[in-house]
C-alpha cells in the first residue's frame, strides 16, 4: 500500500514539463561530482533548461537519465539539512537497477535523504476537476 495517493493528471503535467523543455546533460555516467570527489554519477545527470530548479549550479530541474527509452520513470524528493532545502529530481528512462543506483548515490551522506515517488495511473476523487 502506498503512503500517498498517486494522480495520473499530475504525471501528465510532469510529462509535459519534460517534453517541452530542453534536456542538457552536464555529467556523464561515471564522472566525478564537482564538489564531492568521492561520488561518481551512476547514470547521466543534467537539468531541464528554462525551468526553476535548485541545485548548486542554479540550473533548472535536475534529471537523472538511465538507459531505457526517454520517458519519466519516477521522481525523487531530497531533504538536505545543510542547504535547508527540499529538491525534486526527475528520473527518466531508469531501469529498476538504475533507480536503486541513483537512490544509493543520493543517500550517501547523513545530511541528505530522499524518497522515491513511482509513477502511477490512478486518479483519486480529489484529482478530478469540474472543467
C-alpha positions in Angstrom: 0.0 0.0 0.0 1.3 3.4 -0.9 1.5 6.1 1.7 0.4 8.7 -0.8 -2.3 8.9 -3.4 -1.0 8.9 -7.0 -2.6 11.2 -9.6 -2.3 10.4 -13.3 -3.1 14.0 -14.1 0.0 15.1 -12.1 2.1 12.7 -14.2 0.7 14.3 -17.3 1.9 17.7 -16.1 5.4 16.2 -15.4 5.5 14.6 -18.8 4.6 18.0 -20.4 7.2 19.8 -18.4 9.8 17.2 -19.5 8.8 17.1 -23.2 8.5 20.9 -23.5 12.0 21.6 -22.0 15.4 21.1 -23.4 17.5 18.5 -21.5 21.1 19.4 -21.0 23.4 16.7 -19.8 26.2 18.1 -17.6 27.7 14.9 -16.1 28.0 11.5 -17.8 27.7 8.2 -16.1 31.0 7.5 -14.1 32.1 11.2 -13.9 33.0 12.5 -10.5 30.9 15.1 -8.7 32.5 18.6 -9.0 32.3 19.2 -5.2 32.4 15.8 -3.7 35.2 13.9 -5.4 34.4 10.6 -3.8 31.0 10.5 -5.6 30.6 9.1 -9.1 27.4 9.6 -11.1 25.6 6.2 -11.6 23.7 7.4 -14.7 23.9 10.6 -16.9 22.9 13.7 -15.0 21.6 17.0 -16.2 18.8 19.6 -16.0 15.9 20.9 -17.9 16.6 24.3 -19.4 14.1 27.1 -18.8 12.8 25.5 -15.5 13.2 26.6 -11.9 15.4 24.1 -10.2 17.6 24.5 -7.2 21.0 22.8 -7.3 24.4 24.1 -6.6 24.7 25.5 -10.1 21.4 27.3 -10.2 20.4 25.3 -13.3 16.9 24.0 -13.9 15.2 20.9 -12.5 17.7 18.0 -12.0 17.3 15.0 -14.2 18.9 11.5 -13.9 18.8 9.7 -17.3 19.0 5.9 -17.5 19.5 3.6 -20.4 15.8 2.9 -21.1 13.6 4.9 -23.6 13.4 8.6 -22.5 10.2 8.8 -20.6 9.6 9.9 -17.0 10.1 6.9 -14.7 9.7 8.5 -11.2 10.5 11.5 -9.0 12.9 11.7 -6.1 12.5 14.3 -3.4 15.6 15.1 -1.4 15.7 16.7 2.0 19.0 18.4 2.6 19.6 19.8 6.1 22.9 21.6 5.2 21.2 23.5 2.4 17.9 23.7 4.4 16.2 22.6 1.2 13.8 20.2 -0.5 14.7 19.4 -4.1 12.7 17.4 -6.7 14.7 15.3 -9.2 13.2 13.6 -12.3 14.2 10.1 -13.3 14.0 9.4 -17.0 14.3 6.1 -18.6 15.7 4.4 -15.5 15.6 0.6 -15.0 14.9 -0.7 -11.5 18.7 -1.2 -11.1 19.4 2.3 -12.2 16.7 3.7 -9.8 18.5 1.8 -7.0 21.9 3.2 -8.0 20.6 6.8 -8.1 19.0 6.3 -4.7 22.3 5.0 -3.2 24.2 7.9 -4.9 21.8 10.5 -3.3 21.7 8.9 0.1 25.4 8.5 0.8 25.5 11.3 3.4 23.7 11.8 6.7 22.9 15.4 5.6 20.7 14.4 2.7 18.0 11.7 2.4 15.5 11.0 -0.3 12.1 9.4 -1.0 11.1 7.8 -4.3 7.7 8.5 -5.9 6.9 5.9 -8.6 4.7 6.8 -11.5 1.1 5.7 -11.1 -2.0 5.7 -13.3 -4.7 6.2 -10.7 -6.9 9.3 -10.5 -8.2 9.9 -6.9 -11.5 11.6 -6.4 -9.8 14.8 -5.3 -7.8 14.9 -8.6 -10.8 15.3 -10.8 -11.9 18.9 -11.7 -15.3 20.1 -13.0 -13.8 21.9 -16.0 
